[in-house]
Amino acid sequence: MKRELILLAGTKETERALKEQLQSVFGKLIHITSYACDEGIPTFFTNELIVYSSALIEPEVQEYIDFDSCTIMKARRTVNYEYIDRIFELPPGKKILYVNDFIETAQEAVATLKRLGIDHVDYIPYSPSGVYPRQIDIAISPGEMLSIPPSIPEKIDIGVRLIDLNTIMKIIYHFQLSEQLTFDITDRYTRKIIELSQKLGAINRRAKTLNKFLNKVVDGVNDGILAFQEDGEITVFNEVLERMVGITATHAIGKKLNRVFKNIELNHFLTSRQDEDQEYFTLRQQNVMVYRFRLEAEGVIVATFKDMEETIEMEKVRKRELQKRGYIAKYTFDSILGTSRLINETKLIAGKLAQSELPVLIYGETGTGKELFSGAIHNSSSRKNSPYLAVNCSALPEDLLESELFGYEDGAFTGAKKGGKKGLFEQADGGTLFLDEIGDISLKLQARLLRVLQEMEIRRIGGNKNIPVDVRIIAATNKDLQSLIREGTFREDLYHRLKVLSLQLPSLRERSGDIPILIENFLRTEQSKITTIDSAVLEAMQNARWSGNVRELKNTLLYMMTVAEHNRLTIKELPRNDDNFQDSGETRNTHIHPEITMSKSEEYVSILSVLLSFYNEGTRASREKIHSSLEHSPTPLSVQQIRTRLNELKDLGYVIIQRGRTGTEITPAGIQWLNNQKENVLTIR
């Protein structure tokens, strides 16, 4: 009896992987010949054992098989053990998109994983013709990586699914191999499982080594580090935090927060449901800024404890060093981009204000560039060679802001630095002090600030003498100060002292024509790979509300650059959950056939463009030719994907598919549709 097996698979990659598996199992005992449907079946089979990689390929191969004389075996497939560690590393409970070329194979693969007990994540079967929940950010695929939606940031290849042991045994029984040979074969299979166990053991040892290293790193940082689970169990408690709170890590790790920290307000802050936040606390007579953020996927909350006195001192040193190097107030009017009438008029007014020594109050929504204009005014003034210092009045607690602005004397309060400390007014003497978010300061500080503006002298905290200062004040706010005056939370006399000169900054909505210039500059300064932006994207951005103005525009671009697959930004890279673009749905489908979704449109354009080039040469194109032409394009497609898209284009009347391997031809309707897709784009110089 001849020992020959014919393996038929859908794609070349599957054929190669399964043939390699069978050869590793059977060695020279069975001669294996394999074919991929994508490359065509070159012969007619009689009197053969034929193994299908999947029942789904039967319609494509049945015309090449004599079913009366051939034995057909439809392989059952299982997870590829060479890559199984990648599945085990997925976060427990996470929604994971399982991607395959057909939804049936994806569903079958998910069922296999669950049957094997690999069910620590929530698998969602998906094929390119389907839809999926937009909040998913991880996808796995058995070799069909090009089928994963480009918007998903993390893509994991778990290898082509292999033929299971049940099918291997059926092949053994078919050829009536001896018991000894059967033992040899099962021994080879068992060795593969042992190799996998060894691999997982090595990974576990590396993880333990890395964990020791990370603990050393955490202990080496200059801030207190705390991490705990959702249920409050502490998992990380570094040496700096030990010194700050007077509790050892040995005592804290493994216990609940409320058993370790007795400060009720601190516990309430640490367990807040907000994703991230920061708050000021006093722990053991030490001023500490606690910053907390949540690692959603891991179910862990991390908090850093920063010594504020040390931080302020370091910031002062940094600012002095920057000023020595000439880096303070680094912005000029040339730094403010835009050619719109409104921004040019604003810059012209600001330039005139710069020539005065009087205080300036800058109004503007968040993200409109208040600090840019403040720095530019300083650099255009007679004080440009003197100090320029800035402080965000909303970023510091009242007492801390007071000591930062006015300084303090030796022994003024517990923990005061020996010898006292100069405040920002003294440090900015002869130059400019920028007070950002001035509307957020307390009435107590407003009274002290008013006295400085009236008398041009300050008194340190705990001091008994007045110190004259020569400082120009530039203040900024995004609040309606007159409303605050009516509410009694802002002093009217201080308002008039600050608003001797005023400057209103335009919102981005009011100068949307500057958006292309801003985009081009951001992409260039970020050294982005993006070279082209579709007109639909520019239109959506120019129509957006931009409540965060230029800062929000930049953040949106950073997001789009990160998720972009290629060097072109299209409408699909726009943030899907952003209120700015809720009205851009019509833009997303402009000039697209009602039956064609945006996710398919680019693939259709790529395929039809290749077919049009062959049409102009007077030839037709096979799937393999189309695959080769698109291999290095922005939209590479597998042969399997091309087959699916060609059938869809045929149904739309855009192509004619010839029988056999003659090839495919674009129709006049297809040419017309392709021409309609041409759009104007922004090219980044």
N, C-alpha and C positions, 0 to 999 in steps of 0.2 A: 504493500500500500504506500503510495507516494505521500510524503508529508509536505504539503504545500498549502499555503493560506493566502487568500487575497484580501487585503485590507482596503476598504473604501471609506474615505473621510470627506467632509464638506470643504475644508480649507487645507491649504498646504501646511500651515503651522500645526494643525491637529494631526494631519497624516504623519508628519515628521516625528511628533512627540509620541504618538501611539506605536509607530513602527519601532522606534528606539526602545520603548518599554517592552514590547513583545520579544524583541531580539535579546534584551537583557535577561528576560525570563527563560526563553527557550533555547538561547544560544544557537548552535548548529543543528539542533534536533528537527527544526521546522524551517523550511524556506519561506520567507515572507516577501510578497510583492505588494506594493501599496500604490494607490492613486488618490488624487484630490479632485473633486468635482469642479473646483475652480479652474483647473488646468485641462479639464476634459478627460473622458474615458476613451482610450485609443483602440480598444479591442472588445470582442464579444466573448463572454465566459460560459464554458460548459464543463460539467464534471469537476467543479471546484468547491472548496469550502470558502464561503465569502462572509467576511465579518464587517458589518456596518458600524461606523463610529457612533451612529445615532439612527433611530427609526425615521427621523425627519428627512434623511437624504434619499429615502427609497424612491420617491417620485422622480428624482433626477437620474437614477442609475438603472431603473427597472428595464429600460429598453436595451441594455447591454448584457442582460443575464438570461440564460436558459433556466427558468425556474424548475423545469422537470428534472434536470440532471444535477443542478447545483444545490448545495446545502447552505441555507442562509442563517446566519447567527447575528442577532442584533445586540451589540455590546451594551452591557450596563457600565456606567461610568461612576467614578467616585472621586473624592478630593485628591489633589496632587500632594502626596506626603512630603515632597521636596520643599514645598512652600508653606506647609501647614503652620509653621511658627508665625508667619505673617498674619494669619487669621487669629491665632491665640493672643497676639499683641493688640488687637482691636479693643477699645474701651468697653467694658461690660455695660449692657443696656443701651448702647448707642444704636441709632438707626443707620444702617449701612445699605447702600444701593448695590445689589448684585447684578452686574451687567453682562449680558451675552447677546449674540447676534439674533437669536430668536427667543421670544418670551417663554416658549415651552421648555427650552433647554435651561433657561434661567430658573424657572420654577422647579424643574427636576433637580437641578444642582442644589437649590436651597433645601428641598425635601431631604436630599442625601445628607447634607450637613446636619440638619436637625435630627435625622435618624441616627447619626453617629454620635450625637450628644454635643456637637460643636454649636451650641445654641445660646451662648452668653451675650450675643448681640441680636438686634431685630433686623433680619434681612428683608429687603424689599426688592423682589425680582423686577428687572427692567430690560427692555430691548430698545433700540433706537427709534422705533415707531411709537413708543409709549410715552407716558408722562410720569413724573415723580414729584414728591413733596419738595418744595424749594428750600426748606431749611436744612436738607441733608448736605454734609460737607465732606463725606468720605465715601468712595466707591471702590469695590473690588471687582475683578474680572479674570476669568480663566483664559488669559491671552488676548482678549478682544479689547485692548486698551483704547483703540480709536473709536469704539462705540460709546465710551464714557462721555457724558455731556461736558463740554469744556468749562462750564461754570462751576463745576465741583473742584475745589482746590486740591484735595488729597486723593490721588489715584494709586491703587495698589494692585499689582499683577500677582495672582495666586497660582499661575501656571495652568497649562491645558489639563483638563480633567483626565485622569487615567482610567484604563479598563480595570474593573474590579476583579477580585479573586474568584467570584462565582463564574464569571465569563472565562477566566483562565482555566478553571477546572473543566468547563464544558469543552474547551479546545483539547485538553488532555484526554478526556474520555472519547472525543471524536476520533482522535488518532490512535487510541488504544495503547498509549505509552505504558511501559512496564512500571511496576510498583517502585523499583529503584529510581527510575528516571523521574517519577512523580515526586519522590522524596527530594531529589536534587533540585527540582523546580521550586517546590515549596520552601526548601532551605534558602534558595536565592531570594525568594520573596520575603522570608523572615529576616534575612540579613539586612534588607532595605529598611525594615521597621526598626531593627537594632541601631542602624546608622542614624535614623531619625532621632531615636532616643538619645544617642550620644550627642547629636547636634543640639538638641534642646537642653541637655545637661551643660554643654559648653556655654550656651547663651545665658543660662541661669548663673553660672560662675562669673561670667563677665558682668552681669547685672549687679551681683553682690560687690564686685570690685569697684564698679562705677558708683554705687551707693556710698561706699566708704570715702571715695574721692569727693563726691558732692558734699558729704557731711563736713569734710575738711574745708571745702570752699565756703560753705555757709558759715562756719565758725570763723573764717578769716575775714569776712566783710565787716565794715565799720558800723553797721546798723543792727539793731535787734531784729531777728527773723522768727516769726511764729507761723506755723501751719497747722490746720486742724480740719477734721472731717466735718461733713454736714451735721452729724449728730453731736458735734462739740469735742470729740476725742482729739487730743493734741498729738501730732506726729513729728513736728520739728520745733526745737526750742534751742536757739544757738547760745554761744558763750556770752556775746554782747548783751543779749536779753537777760541772761542770768544776772549780770552785773547791774542792769537797769532796774530790775524788779526785785532783786534779792531772793530769787527762787532758783534752785538747781534744775537742770534738764532732767536729771534722774528722777526727781520728785514730780516733774510736770508731764513728761511724755507718757502717754497711755491714759492720762486722767482727763476728765471733762473740764471745760473752761471754767465753769462756775465753782469748781473745787480748787482751782489754782489762783484765779484772779478774784479778789474780793471787791474790786471797784465795780459797782453796779452799772454805772454809765459806760465804762469801758466794755464790759460784757455785752451790754445792749448794742453798742456800736459795732463790735466785732461780729455779732450774729445777725446784723441787719441784712435784709434780703436784697439790698441794692448791689449791683454788680461791682461797683467800686466807689470809694469815698475816702475822705481824709478828715481828721479832726484833731484838735489840740487838747492834750491832757497834761496834768501834773502828777508825776509818779515819783514818790519818795523825794519830794521837793526838787524834782528835775523836770524842766519843760520839755515835753516830748510831742512830736507830730507823728500820729499814727496813720499810715496809709494802708487801706485794705482793698483787696481785689479778689475776685472769685474765678477759679479754674473750673468752668462749667462741666467740661467733659470728664474731668477727674473727680468731680464732687468734692473739691478741696478749696478752702479759703486760706489765703496767705496775707499776713500783715507785717509791715515793716515799721520799726520804732526808731525815729530819728531824733537825736539830741539837738534841740533847736539852737541852744547857745553855740554849740560847735558848728552847726550849719551856718548860722549868721556870721560867725567869725570867718569861716571859710569863704562865704560869699563876699565879705568885705575884702579879703585878700585878693580874691579873684577880680573884683571890680577895680581895685587899685592897680593890679597888674595889667588889666585890660587898658586902663587909662594911660599907664606908662607907655604902652605899645601903640596908643592911638586907636584902640578898637572900640571905645565907648562912643555911642551915637554913630554907628557905622552907616546909617542910612542918609541919603541925600535925596533931593527931588528927582534925580535921575532913577532912583530906586523905585519910584512910584510909577507903575506901568499904566499905559492907557493913552488913547488919542481922542477920546470922546470930548465933546465940548464941555461937559460937566466936570470931568476930572481936570481938564486943562484950566478951567476957571478957578477951581478949588486950589490947584497948585499955585496959580498966579496970586490969589489972595494970601495964601500961606507965605509966599515969598515976601510979600509986603509986610506981613505981621512979623517976620523974622528980623526986620530992620529995627524994630522997636525993642525997648527994655521992659515993656509992660507985661503983666500976666496974660496968659492965653487960656481960654476954656474951649476944648475941642469936643464937639458933639458927634456921635456916630454910633450906629448899631455895632454889635459885636462882629469882629472880623473885617471891619472896613479899613483898618490900617492906621489907627490912632497913634500907635507907637512909631510907625514909619514917619508920619507927618511931624510928630514931636521931635524925633531925631533929625529930620531934614531941616526943621526950623532952627534948631540949635546949630547945626553945621553951616547954616547960611547967615548966622548972626555974628555979632562982634565977639561973642563968647566961645566961638568954635574951638579955640585952643585951650579952653578951661574945662574943668570936670563936667561930665554929664552923667547924672545918676537917676535911676528910675526905680519906682516901687509900686507894686500892685496893692492898693489899699484893702482890697477884699480878700487877699490871700493870707493875711496874718491876723491873729486875735488882737483885740484892742490894746492890751498891755504891751504885747510884743511890738506892735506897730508904733506905739508911743516911744518905747525905748529905741527902736530902730530910727525913728525920725529925729528925736531930740537928744539921744544919748543919755548916759547916766554917770554919776560920780561913784567913786570907790565907796563900797559899803551901803549903797542906796537901798539895796534889798538883798535877801538871802540868795546867794549864788551869783551876785554881781561880780564882774571881773575886777581883779585887783588893779587899781590905778584908774578905773573908770573906762568909759568908751565914748568916742565921738559918734554923734548921730549923722544922718544923711545930710541935714542942713549944713553942718560944719564941713563935711567931706565935699559938698558941692559948692563951697564958698568960691565966688568969682565965676561960677558956671551956671548950669541949669539943673533944676530938679523936676522930674516928670512924675506927677501923682496920678496914676491910672486908677480908674473906678473910684473917683473921689466921692461919688454919691453913696458909697457904702460905709463911710467912716462915722463914728459915733458923735453925738452932740458934744461930749467932753473933748474929744480931739478937735472937733470943729472950732471950739472956743480957743484952744491953744494955737491952732493954725491961723485963726483970724488975728491973734496978737502978733504972730511972726510977720504976717503981711502988713500989719499996721506999723510996727516998730522996727522991722528988719533986725530983730535980735531974738535969741532963743535962750532958754534956761534948761540945763540938763536935769533929769530926774534926780532928786536928792541934792541938787546944787543950790547955791545961794547967790549966784552972780549971773548977770546977763551977758551973753556973748554975742557981739554984733556979727551979722552975716550979710553977704552980698550974693543973693541967689535969685535968679529969675524962675518963676513958677509957671510950668505948663501943666494944666490939669485936664483930665479927660473923663467922660462918662457916657454910658449908653442909656442913662435914665433921664426922665423928665424932672429936672431939679425944681422947677416951679410947682409941679404937683407935690413933690416932697416938702416944699416950703408950706404949701396949704395944709398938708397933713401934720406939720410940726416936727418933721424928722430932719429938716435941713435948714440951717440959719440963713435968713435972707441977706443979712449984712455980709456974710462970708461969700454968698453967691455973687453979690455985686463986686466984691473985691477980686474974685477969681475971673469974672466975666468982664474985665475991662476991654479985652479983645476976645472975639469968639470966632470959631471956625466950624462950619457944619460940613461933615464928610458925606458924600453921596453913597447910597447903598448900591450894591452890585446890580439890583433890579433896574436902577435908574440909569446905569451905564452898561447895559448888556452888550453893547457893541464892542466893548473892550475885552469880552470873554475870550475870543480867539487869541488875542495877544497874550493874555494871562496864561492860557493853556500852553501856548507855545513856549513861553518862558519857563513855566514849571517843569515841563517835560525835558527841556534842555538842561536846567540846573540840576534835576534829579538824575541826569545821564540815562534817561529812559531809552529802551529799545524801540519805543513807539515812533513810527515815522509818518503814519497816516491816520486821520480821524474822519470818519464818515460824516457827511453833511447832516444826516439824521441825528447824530450825537450832538453836533454843534447847535442844531435847532432846538433839541430838547434842553440843552444847557442854557441857551439864551432865553428860553421860555420858563425856566425854573424860578422858584420863589427865592431861594438862597437866603434863608433867615440868618445863616451864619456867614454870609457874604464871601469875601475872598478866601478866608480860612476854610470855610466849608467846601468851596470849589476845589481848593487844593487837596483836601482830604478825600473828596470824591475821586479826583484824578489818581491819587495814590492807590485807592482801592482798585480802580479800573486797570491801572498799570500792573497791579499785583495779580489780578485774575486773568488778564489777557493772555491768550495762548500764543499769539503771533505779534507782529509789529504794527498791527492795525487795530484801532478802537472802533467797535461797532455798537449798535444800539443794545445788543444783548449783554454788554459789559456794564451797562448802567445798573446801579444798586437797585435790586428788585423791591426792597422794602422801604425805599426812600420816598417820603411824601412829595419831594420836589418833582418826581417823575411819574406820579400817579396819572397824570393827564397825557402821558406820552404814548399811550397804547396805540393811538391811531398812527403815530409816526413809525412805530415798530413794524407796521404791516403795509406801509405805503408801497404801491405798485406790486403787490404780491397776490397771486391767484388766491381766491377764497379758500381753496382746499390745501394750500401750501402754508405751513407754519414757518415762522422766522428761523427756527432751528434747522429746517431742511433747505431753506432758500439758498444759503451760501453753497451748500453741497450741490444743489441743482445748477447753480450758476457755474461752478467749477467744472462739472461734467459736461454741460452744454457748451462751454467755451472750448473744451478739448474736442468735442464732436464737430463744432463749427470749423476749427482749424483743419481737421481731417476732411470735412466737407469741401472746404476751399481748395484742398489739394486733390479733390476728386476721389477720395478713398473713404472706406468705412473703418470703424474702430472696434476691436474686440475689447472685452472687459480687461484683459491683461494689458493692452495698450493704454487704456484709460488709466488703469492703476499705475503704470510706469510714468505716465505724464503728470499724475498728481502726487507722486511719491514725495517730491521735495517742495510741493506747493504749500500755501498756508492751510489748505484743507485736504490733507492726505486721507485717502479712504482705502479700506481693505477691498479685495475682490468681492467678498460676500456683501459688503455694504453697497458696492457699485451695482451688483446684480439687483439688490432690493430697490435702489433709487431708479435704475433704468426701467424696471417694471412699473414704478409709480409714474415716471415721465411718459411711458407708453400710454398709461390710462388717461393722462392729461392731454394726449395727442401731440406731445412735443418731440417724440422720437419714434422711429420704426425699428423694431428688433427683428433681424432675420433669423431663420432657423439654423441650427448647427453653429458653426464657428465663423460664419460669413461676416458677422459684425453688425453694428448699429449705426443708424443714420439720423441726423437731426432733421426735423420737418420745418416747413416755413413758419408754422405756428410757434415752434420752439425758438427759431431765430428771432421772431417778433418779441416773444416774452423775454429773451435774453437781452435784447436791445433796451427794453423797458427798465431793466435793472441797473443800467449805467447811471451813476450818481456823481455829483461833484463832491470832492473830498478836500480836507485841509492837509497839506503836506508840511511836515515839520522840517524847517531848514536847519 
